[in-house]
Amino acid sequence: MKNYIKIFALGSALALGSCDDLLDTEPRQSLTPETAFADVEGYESLVFAAYGAVRGFNNYGQQLMIAPDIMADNLRIIANTGRYIGQEANADRAHMGLWGTGHYGAINEANIILAGIDDVEGDDNLRNQVKGEAYFLRAMLYFDLAKIYGYEPGKEVNGWDRTVVLRTTPTLGFSEADFRERVTNRELYDQIESDLNTAIGLLPTASLGTAGVYRASKGSAEALLARVYLYDSKYAEAASMASQAMATYGLGNDGTGLMDETNYVAGFATYPNPESLFEIEIRSVDWSTVDGVNNSMCTLTANVFNSAQFIVTASDELLASYEEGDVRRDTWTETTRSGASGTVYRSNKWLGTKGDFLENLPIIRAAEMYLIRAEARFRTGDATGAIADINALRSKRGLDPVAGLAGDALFEQIMNERRVEFALEGHRWFDLKRNAMDISKHGSFESVPYTDYRILAPLPQDQLLLNDLLEDNPGYN
């Protein structure tokens, strides 16, 4: 009876797993890719649904952009609406959660595409593009899960190397629904890297500043793979792939192609952002009437609309990290907030300038390629190359070049450049974690040691009850 109940529950979860799933029109038990999609254009509609999961508020639409800064030392809460209070304090079980937020539904959509698109009629160029997008999105979604639920390869604590459940084939009904163990981080990273290498060979190129960055492209797959290699401590590969992505987009070693200090802040109100390699386009039809005021990055980080929630501001520690003359400091404007003590600052990155809290979200920006390569070069002993990449970026941010840095001082410079460049873009917690560093905090909050169980997120209790093969992360038992 227990197994029967589990099978029934799993089937129900599949049916409800993604609100954007185009397959909800038929019972999952009878659905196959052959009956659902007759041509390549049909599969293209499914890849659009997968993009919808990426922009969701539990994903890049909010949580993956804001939580990594709140859980570390970049942001502080100034209004208690119940959101992110536990994350700011790194309370037990207060983490980022992706297991039940549409990630696996979108992964399944990618798997459906890859399993069936070669068997239908249609334009081969579009077929390759949609296949490449499916590989790219599956890799991105698994990478998000890997960062939250597992350690990076080689950075395990007490040998714990488990990450998430890996599925690369479609689950279309009860007969294909099975329970699986969590794979190792090495297995998952190998799959992510394989998917991105395949995507690179299938996707078309896109140019900076064009609508092409709203979909995955050859260059964005190269950029994401450079990021993955950095997390995987494959530093030579990370430097090489960052260089490859820069060449694809025409970014120069001297910083040519980056925004400069005169248009940096305005670039975040330009669509696409002039530095976007991959950007989530959000249109009014993608939101309900209350989504923006309740859930957007704009409503949580700025007070430019009267009904904004405005619950977070820059920490004193973040503000102290900016050098005098750094244009990136101008992404914060001093303001007031009823009930908040002391000086508070609104973000100028997320101002809802498409109207009523609406804006796009750049997920991968060109600046990251310089800083990935700088860090990778530092790790491989090329201090001169690392400094050159840092200075290429600084020349576009209103700052003088740095010189004579080596060892810890050079690494700290790279980490600080990443901190101020990507504030409110979802990097800070992960930059500390992937380097096996303690998580620094603002104010009186205590840092989180890297060996602390709170570094990893707990698995959802309903999944643990449903699947006897799942084991929770250490410390949550």
N, C-alpha and C positions, 0 to 999 in steps of 0.2 A: 504493500500500500504506500509506503514512504516513497519508493522509486516512482510509482505511478503519479503521485502528487508532484514530484519533482519534474517529471516529464511534462505534465500539464502546465506547471508554472513556467517552465522554460519556453514552451510554445507560446504562452501568453506574453512573455517578455519579448519574444521575437516579433510578435504582431504589433506591439506597442513601442518598439525600440527607437523609432525615429519619426517625429511628427512631420518631417519633410519627405518621408519615404514614398516614392511614387508607386510602390507595389502594394499599398494598403487596399487597393480596389478589388483584389481577389484574395481568396483564402490562401495562406502561405503553403498549405499542404499540396495544392494543385498547381502552384505557380512554378514555371521554369523560365529561364531567359529566352528560350525559343518561342514560348507563347506570349511573353510580355513585350518583346521588342522585335520588330520585323526588319529594321534597318539601322544603319549607323546613327542616324539622327535620333532614334529612340534611345540609344545608349547615351548620346550626348545629353539628353534631358535628365538622365539619371546622374551623370557627373555634376550637373548643375545642382541637383539635390544634395550631393555630397558637399559641395561648396557651402550650401546653406548651413550645414552642421558646423563648419569652421567659423562662421560669423556669429554663431549662437552666443548668448550672453554668458553661458557657463563655460564657453570656450574663448576664442579670441575677441568676441564682442565685448567682453568685460573681464572675466576671471583671470585668464592667462595674461592679460595686460597689466592688471592692477595688483593682484594678490602677491606676485613675486616681490614687489616693492614694499608692500605692507608687512609681509612676513619677514622681511629683512630690515634695512635701516633707512630706506629712502622716503617713506611716507609715515604720517601719523594721523590718527583718527581725531576729528574735531567735532563730530556729531554722532551720538549713539542712536543709530537707526536699527541696530541689531546686525548690521552687515560688517563683516571683517573684524569684529571685536575680538573674537577668539584667535583669529589669525595674527592680529597685531601682538597679542600676548603669547603666541605660540602655545596655546592651551592644548591639552590632550585631545587628540582627534580633530583639532581645528587645522585643516590643511587645505590643499587644493584637491578637488574630486572630479575625475573625468569618467570614471567607470560607467556611470549611469546617465551621462549627459549627451548622448547621441554619438559619441565617438565610435562605438562598435557598430552602430547602425550605419554610419557613413563608411566604415571599413567594409562592412558587408556589401554596400552599394558598389564600392570599388572592386570587390571580389566578383560580384555579378558581372560587371563590365568586362573584366579580364577573362572571365570564363566563357563569355558568349559573343563578344564583339567580332571575333574573327570569322564567325559562321554566318554572318548576315551580309546583305548587299549594301553598297554605299561607296562613297568617295574614299579612296585609300589614304589621302592626306588627312582628312578628317578622322578616319579610323585611327591612324597613328597618333594624332593629337589627343583624342579622347583616351586612348590606351595610356599615353604618357601622363595625362592628367590623373588617371586612376592610380598609376604607380606613384606619382608624386604625392597625391593626397593620402594614400595608404601609408606611405613612408612618414609624412608629416604627422598624421594622427597617431601612429605607433610611437613616434619619437616623443610626442607630448606625453603619452602614457609612460614611456620608459623613464622620462625625467622625474616623474612624480612618484611612481610606485617602486622604482628600483635604483640601485647605485649604478654609477657608470662603470664599465669594465675596468678592472684594475684598481678601483677605489672602494671595494667592498669592505664592510665592517664585519669582523668575525666570520668572514667567509660567506656571508649571505649574498647570493648572486641571483636570486629569483626576481622576476619582473612581472609581466602580465601574460595573459592567455594569448597565444598567437593563432590566428586563423587566416589562411590565404586562399581558401576556397569558399564558395557561397554556402550559406545556410538558408535554405528555402522552405523548410518545413520540418515536421516532427521527425521524419526519418533521417534527416541530416543533422539534427540537433544532438550534440554529445557534450559530455563534461570532460574538461581537460585540466591538466596541471598548468601552473605558470612555467613558462620557459625561462632559461637563463638569460642574463643580460647579454652575454656573448651571442647567443642564438638570435635574439631580437635585433641587436645592432647589425649583425650580418645580413638579416633580412632587409632592414631599413636601407643599408648601403647598397645592397643588390637592387632594390627597387629604384633608388635614385639614379644609379648608373644606367639602368634600363630606360628610365624616363628621359635622361639626357639624350639618348640616341633616337628618341621618338618625337620629342617636342619641337615646335618651331621657335625661332628667336623672337624676342620682343625688345623694343627700344625704351630707354628711359623717357619718362614724361608722356607716354602714350597709353591708350586703353589696353594695350597688350599685356600690361602688368596685372590686369584684373584676373587673368587666368595663368595657370602654371605655364612656364616656358623653359626652354633649354637653360637660359641663364639663371632663372630662379631655382631650378633643380640643382645646378652647379653650386649656387650659393648655399642652399640648404644642406647639400652634401658637405661643403666646407665646414659648416656649423657642426654637423654630425661628427665629422672626423675630429674636430677640436674636442668635443665631449668625449670621444672615444680614445683620446690621447694619441691619435695617429697624426702627429704634428707635421711631418713632412708632407703627408697627403693633404692635410688641411691647408698648408701654405700653397701647395700646387693648385688645389681646386679653387681657392680664393683668387689666385692669379688668373685661372681659366675663366671664372665668372667675370672678373674685371675686364678681361679682354673681350668677352662676349658682349658686354655692355659699353665698351669703349671708355672705360675708366682708366685714367692715366696714373702712373706711379707717383706723379707730382700732385695728385688730387684733382686733376681735370675730370669734370663730370659731377663733382660734388657741389652741393649748395655752398655759397659763401656767406659771410656774416651779414650781408645786406639783405638776403632773402631767406635766411634759415628759418626764422620763426614763421614767416608768411608761408613757407613751404608746407606747413602742417594744415593750412587752410586752402591748399591747392590740390585739385584732384585730377590725376593722381599726384601724389607727392613727387617732386622732381627727383628724389633719390630712391623711389620705390623700385625694388626688384620684384616684389610680390605684394599686392595690396588687396585687401578685402573691400569690394565696392558694396556699399549699403544704400539701397534706394528706399523711398517712402513706402513702396509696395511690400518691402521686406519686413516692415514693422506694423504692429497694431498701433492704435492711437495713443496708447499709454506706455509703450515700450521705451521710448526715448526718455521721458521724464522719470521713469522708474529704474531703468537699467543701463542707460548709455554711459560711456566713458565721460561724456560731457557733463551729465547731471551729477556724477559722483565727484568730479575733480574741479569743477568751475561753477561760478555763480552768474553767468552771463544771461541766463533766463530766470525770470522771477520764481518759477516753480522748481528750480534745481534743488537737488538734495544737498550737494556740496559737503561731503562727509570727510574728505581727506585733504591734507595739505602737505607741502614739502617739510621734511624733518630739518631741524637745525643742522644736523650732521651732513645731510645732502647739500644744503645751501653753503655750508663751509667748504665743500669740496670743489666749488667753482672758483677758478682763478679770476682775478680782476681782468676785465676786458673780454671774457669768454661770452660769446653771444648766446651760448646755451643757457646761461643764467637768465636770459630774457624770456625763456619759456615759463617763467614764474612772475606773477604780478601781485604785489601786496594789495590786500583787500580786507574786508571784514566779514565776519560770520556771526550772526546772532547766537549767543550762548557759548561762543568759543573764546577762550582766554588767550591773551597775547596776540602777536601778529600772525596772520595767516596769509597764505598765498594761493591763488588760483593757478591752474595750469593753462598755458596758452597753446598747448599742443592739441587739446581736445575742446574746441569751442563751438561745435555744432553748426559750422558755418554753411552747411547745406540747408539749414533751416530746421527749427524745432528739434534741437539736439542731434540732428542727423549729420553724420560725417563718415568718411572712409577711414580705414585703419591700415596703415602700412605695417606689414608683418616682417618683411625683410628689406632693409635699406642698404644703400651702397656703402655707407660709412662702416657697416659691420665687416665688410670684406677687408678693409684696411686693418681693422683691429683684430680680426681673426688671423690675418697673416702676420701682424706684429707679434701676437702671442705665440703663434706657431713658430715663427722665426726665433723668438726668444728661447723657446723650449728646445730648439735644435742648435743653439749656440751662435746664432746669427744676430748678435746685438746690433750691429750696424744696420742690417736690414730692418730690424724691429723699430729702431729709432727713426729710420727714413719713413716708414709707414705712419708712425705716430705724427711726425712732423707734416706729412702730406695732409692729414686730417686737420691738424691744428692750424695750418695755413688758411684753411677755409672756415675757421671758427674764431678768427680775430686774435690769435695767440702767437707769440714768438715760438721759435723752435726750441726743443730741449736738446741738450748735448751732454756727453760724458756719463750717461746712466749705464749701470750694469747691475747684474745680480738682483737682489731683492728690490732695490730702488727702481730698476727698470720694470720689473713685474708690477710693482705698486703703481707705477705711472700708467701702465696699460690698463690695470683694473680700474683706476680712477677715471681714465678716459671713457671706458665702457660705462661706468656709473653715471657720469654726467651726460653722456651722449644718448643713452637709452633709458633715462628716467621715464617711468610710466609707459614703457614699451615691453615689459615682461621679462627682463633679463637678470635682475640683481640677485635674487635668491639662487637661481641656477648657476650664475657665475661663481658664487661662493661654493655651492655644493659640488660642482663638477671638479673643482680644484681641491676637494677634501678639506675645505677651510671651515672653521666655526662660522656660524651665521651671526654677524654683528647686528646690533639693535640700536635704536635711538633712545634718548632720554634714560629713564631708570629701568627700562626693560633689560633683563639679563640675556647675554648672548646664548645661542643654542650650540653646544659642542657638536662637532661633526659626528662623534660617536653616539650622540643621543638618538633614541628611537624616533623622535619627532622629525628627523630629517626626511623620512619616508612617510607617505600618506598611508592611512589604514585602508584596507579593502572594505567595500560596503558589506554591512552585516547580512543583508538579504542574499548577496552572492555567496557568502560563506555558508549560510544555512542551506542554500540551494545545491551547492556543489561541494561534496565531501573531499574532492581532490585539491581544493584551494586551501592554502595555508597563509594566514595573515602575516604581515610584516612583523619582525621581532619587536616586542614591547607592547603589542596590542592584544595579547592573549589574555 
